[in-house]
């Protein structure tokens, strides 16, 4: 389950750990106003076994001893 950032009309910001299918409208824990879910860039995650700095799909030159 992802963590979402919220902001209420009064300017309070908070995070909630919830399901993607949960209702995006939540009351602010400070003032009780309905808060809106903020857009987030997210945390990119690449999985791969390539050398540092190379994306996992980068071609490798096997003629120079690479695997």
C-alpha positions in Angstrom: 0.0 0.0 0.0 1.4 3.4 -0.9 1.7 6.5 1.2 -0.2 9.5 0.0 0.3 13.2 0.8 -2.7 15.4 1.7 -3.3 19.1 2.2 -6.4 20.7 3.7 -7.8 24.1 2.8 -6.2 25.6 5.9 -2.8 24.5 4.6 -2.1 21.6 7.0 -0.2 18.7 5.3 -0.1 15.1 6.3 0.6 11.6 5.0 -1.7 8.5 5.0 -0.7 4.9 4.3 -3.8 3.5 2.4 -5.0 1.3 -0.4 -5.1 2.8 -3.9 -8.8 2.0 -4.0 -9.6 3.9 -0.8 -11.6 7.2 -1.0 -9.1 10.0 -1.6 -11.1 12.5 0.5 -9.9 12.5 4.1 -10.5 14.8 7.1 -7.5 16.8 8.3 -6.3 15.4 11.7 -5.6 18.9 12.9 -8.7 21.0 11.9 -11.2 18.4 10.5 -11.6 20.1 7.1 -11.7 17.7 4.1 -8.2 17.4 2.6 -7.3 16.6 -0.9 -4.8 14.1 -2.1 -1.7 15.7 -3.7 0.0 14.6 -6.9 3.3 13.0 -6.2 6.3 12.2 -8.4 6.6 8.9 -6.6 9.7 7.0 -5.8 11.2 5.4 -8.9 12.5 1.9 -8.4 14.6 0.1 -11.0 15.5 -3.5 -10.5 18.4 -4.9 -12.3 21.9 -6.3 -12.0 23.8 -3.9 -14.3 26.8 -1.9 -13.3 26.2 1.4 -11.4 24.9 4.1 -13.6 23.6 1.8 -16.3 19.9 1.0 -16.6 19.1 -2.7 -16.4 18.3 -2.9 -20.1 21.6 -1.3 -21.3 23.5 -3.4 -23.8 26.8 -4.8 -22.6 30.0 -5.4 -24.6 30.9 -9.0 -24.0 34.1 -8.8 -26.0 35.8 -6.8 -23.2 35.2 -9.4 -20.5 31.7 -8.3 -19.5 29.1 -10.9 -18.6 
